[in-house]
C-alpha cells in the first residue's frame, strides 16, 4: 500500500454522538489519499461501536484504544501510529469542509519552504446547520494575515492561541524540527504551547484563508462548560513558559500584562466558586509571588468590596486589557 499523503488524527473521549459526522466529513474530502486514526482515550460511551462501523467499511480508518491519559497524549499516540507526509488534527466533534485537505496539501506540495499551512475557522451550534462567524472581529490578531517565519508570529501567539487544532496542515518533519510532540503535563492549551515552540524554532507558516477550506467547530454544552479554572491555570503555565524565549522587552511586558489578566480571571473564578476569603488569599499570595502592587491592591479591594461588586470590578479589569491589546493590533 502506498504511503498516504495526509494523516488525520482524531482524539476521542465520550463523543460517540458526534464522531460519525466528523468521520463522514473526512470521507467527503475531495482529496482521498489520506489515512485516519481515531484514538479513543478511554471512552465509556458508544464511541468504540460507532467508529468500528467506519473501520469495517473504510480501510483508511483505524481505531486505537488507550486508557484515559488526556487530549495531548491521545494526539501523540495518533502521531506515532501514522505515517503520512502531512498531518491534520481533527477533534471528534468538529468537521472539515470538502476542500480543506486538497487546498492545503496542494500549497505545501508546491512550496517546499513552507512547513505549516493554516486558515481561519467557522463555528456552528450543535443541532443546527447555520454557520456563524467566530467572535473574532475584523482587525484583531485572529483575522490578520499571519504568514512568515515563526518568530514573526510570536506577537500574535503571545496574545492568545490564534491557531486552533483543526486549522493547520503541517509537514510531519515539523514535529522533528520542534523537538517533541505535544506536552502531556498540561491539562489543556497543549496546542498553544506547541505552536509557540514552532515559532521559537522558526517554522515557516503560511496563512491561506478560503471559504471552502475552513474547519467547522461545533459549539455544544460540553464544549462550552469545560472546567474554566483548569483552562486558566494552563494559560498561566504557558505564559510562564514563554518568559525565557521572548526576544524583545515589548513582548516580555505584553506577556506579563496578559499574565496579570489571567490572574484576574483566576481571582474571579475563586471568588465565584469558593467565596471572598479564598479570593483574597489567592490575590494576596499572588501579589507576594509576583511582587505586584496591582495584585496586592486587588486583595485589598476584594476585602473591602461586596462580592458582587468585586466580581464586576475584576471583570472590568479583564475587559480593559482585552480592549487594549485589540486596539494595539488595529494600529
N, C-alpha and C positions, 0 to 999 in steps of 0.2 A: 504494500500500500504506500502511495506517495505521501510525503510529509505534508500535513495540512498547512495552508498558508496562515491561518489565524487560529489561535487557541482562545476559546471563550470560557471564562472561569466564572461559575455561578455558585457562590456560597449560599447555603440554605439552612435556616433554622425555623421550623414550625411555620413555613409559608406554603404548605400544601394547597391552600385555597387560591394562591396566586401563581404558582410556578408553571402551571400548564400554559397559561397565557404568555408567560415570559419565554418559554421554550418555543412556542408557536411563532413568536416574533422573530426568533433566531432562524427557524426553518423558512421563514418568508423573506430572508435576505436575498438580494439579487446576486451577491457573491455566495456561492455554495461550497467553496473549498475551505471548510472550517472543521474543527473538532470542538466538542464541548464536554467539560467535566463538571458535573454537579457534585459539590462537596457538602454532604449532609452533616452538619455539625451537631449531631446528637438529637435530632428532632424526635418529638414524641407524638406528633400528629400523623397524618397520612401522606407526608411528603414522599416517603420511600415508594409507596404504592403508585402515586401519581407519576413520579419520574420513571419508574420501572416500565410503564406503558410506552414511554418515549424510547427508552433503551431498546425494547424489544422490536420496535418498528423502524428505528433510525440508528444505524451502526456508528454514526458520528457522535452520538451522545453516550456518555458513560456516567456511572454513578459510583461515588466513593463515600463510604460512611466512616465517621470518626467520632469518638467520644467528645462531648462538648468542650471545646477549647477556646471559643471566641472567634469573631469575624476575621481578625488578622491571621490567625493560624489556619483558618479554612481557606483563605486566599492563597497562603503559602503552600498548602497541600495541593491546591489546584495548579499552581505554577510548576511544582515538582512533577506532577502527574501528566503534564502536557509537553508537546514538542514543537508547536507551531512557530513559525518565524516571527509572528506578531502576536501580541496579547491584547485581549479585550476583556475587561471586567464587566460583569452584569449581575446586579443584585436580583434575588429571586422574586421580587415584587415589581421590578421595573421592565421596560420594554425598549426594543430597538426599532427605529424606523427602517424601512426596507433597504435604503441605500447606504446605511451607516458604514458597514464593513467595506463595501465596494469603493466608496468615495475616499475613505481614509487610507486604505491599503494602496490604492492606485497612486495616491500622492507619495506615500513612502517608497513605493517601488521605483518612482522616477526622480526622487530627491534623496540620494544616499546620505547627504549631510544631516538630514532631519531625523531625529530619533524618536520623537513623540508628536503625534498629531491629535488635536482635540478641537472641539467647538463648544457651542452652548448647550442648553437643555430646555425642556419644557416640562411642566407639571400637569398632572390631571388628578381629579378626585376619584377615588375608588367608587365604582358603580355608575360612572358617567363616561361618556365618550368625548366630552368637551375638554379641549386643551386650554390651559391657561398659561400666561407668562409667569415666570418666576417673579418674586417680589424684588428683583434686582433691576433697578430702573436704569434708564439711559445715563451714560456718562458716569457710571460708578465703576469700581475696579472689576466687577463681574462682566461688564459688557464692552470694555475697551479691548482692542486688538492686542493680544499678549503673545507675540512671536519673538523669536530670537534666542540667544544663548541664555541658559538657565539663570545666570546671575542677574540678568536684566529683568527677570520675572520676580525676583526675590521681594521687591517692594509690594507687589500685589499679594504675595503669599504671606508676608508679614501681617498684612491687614486681616486676611481670612483665607480659608481653604476655598479658593476660587475654581478649583478643578475637582469635580465630583467623580467617583469611581467609573461610571459608565461613559464619561465624556471622551477619554482618550483611546487611541490605539497606539501601542508603543512597540518598539523592537524588543525582542527577548534579550538582546545584548545589553539593553539599558539596565536590566537587573544586575548584570555583572559589573557594569560601569559604576553603579551607585553602591557597590559592595554590600549587597544584602537584600533580603526580602522585606516584607512588612514587619514592623516592630511589634512583637507579640506581648510586650509588657504594658502596652497602652490599651485600656478598655474600649476606647473609641479614638477617633481622629488619627488613626494609623495611616490613613491615606494622605492626610495633610503633612504628617511628618515625612512620608516617603517623597512627596513632591518637593519638599524643602531640600531633601538630600539630592534630588535630581538637580535642583538649582545650584547647590553647592558644588556638584560635580560637572557643572556647565553642560548639562544635557541640552541638546538643540530642540526647542519647542517650535511648533507651527500651529497657529490658530486658524482653523478653517470653519467658518460658520455658514451652514447651508440648511434651509428649512427641512429638507428631506433626510437629513442625517442626524437631527437632534435626538438624543435618547429621551425617553419619556419616563419621568419619575412619578410614581404613584403616591398620592397623599391618602393616608388612611389612619384609623385610630391608633394602631400600634406604632406607626412611624412617627406620629406627632406627640406621643406620650412616653417616649423613652426617658429613662432616668436623667433628668436635666443636670443634677448635681454631678453625675458621672461624666457627662459631657463637659461641664465647666472645669472640673478637675483635670480633664485631659487637655482642654485649651491651655490651662495654666502650665501643665507639664511640657507641652510642645513649645510654648513661648520661652520657658526657662531653658530648653534645649537649644533654642535659637540664639541665645545670647553670645556664645563664643564664635559663631560663624558670621555674624552680621558685619559687613565690610565698611560701613560708614557710621559716624556719630548720629546722623539724622535717623537712620534706621534703628539704631540702638534706642534712641529717645522715643521713636514711634512705638517700638515693641514694648518698652516699659510703660508707656501711657496706656496701651491696649491691655497690658497685663494688669494694670490697676483696674481697668474696666472689667476684666474677668473677675477680679477680686470683689468688685462691687456686686456683680451678679451672684457670686458665692454668698455674700452677706445677705442679699435679698432672699435667696433660697433658704439660707439658715434661719432668717427672721420668720419667713412664712411657715417653715416646717417645724422648727424647734423652739421658737419664741425669742423674745428680746434678749434675755440673758445670754443665750447661746450665741446670738448675733453679735452682741457687744464683745463677748470673749473672742469670737472669731476675728473681728476687726482689730481688737487691741493686740492680739498676738501677731497678726499680720503686720501691723504698724511697727512692732518691735523687730520682726524678722526682716522687713524690707526697709527699715529706718525711714519710714514715710510719715511725715507730719499730716499728710492728707488722710491717710488711713487712721491715724490717731484721732483726727478730727471727726471722722465718721463714727468711731466708737463713742465719742462724747455725745454726738447728735443722736445716736441710737439709744443712749441712756436717757437723754433729755426729751426726745420726741415720743408721742404716742405711736404705737406700732404701725398704724395705717399711714400716718404722716411720714414715718421713717421709710417705709416701702416706696412711697411716692417720691421722696427726695432722692433715694438711691436710683430709682428708675429714671428720674430727670438727669442725674449724673451720667448714667449709661447712654441715654438718648443724645446728650450733648456730644459725647465722644464720637458716637457713630456719625452724627451730622457733620462733625468737624472733619473727619478723615474722608467722608464722601465729598465734601467741599474741596478738600485739597486736590483730589483726583479730577475734579471738574476744571481746575485752573489750567 
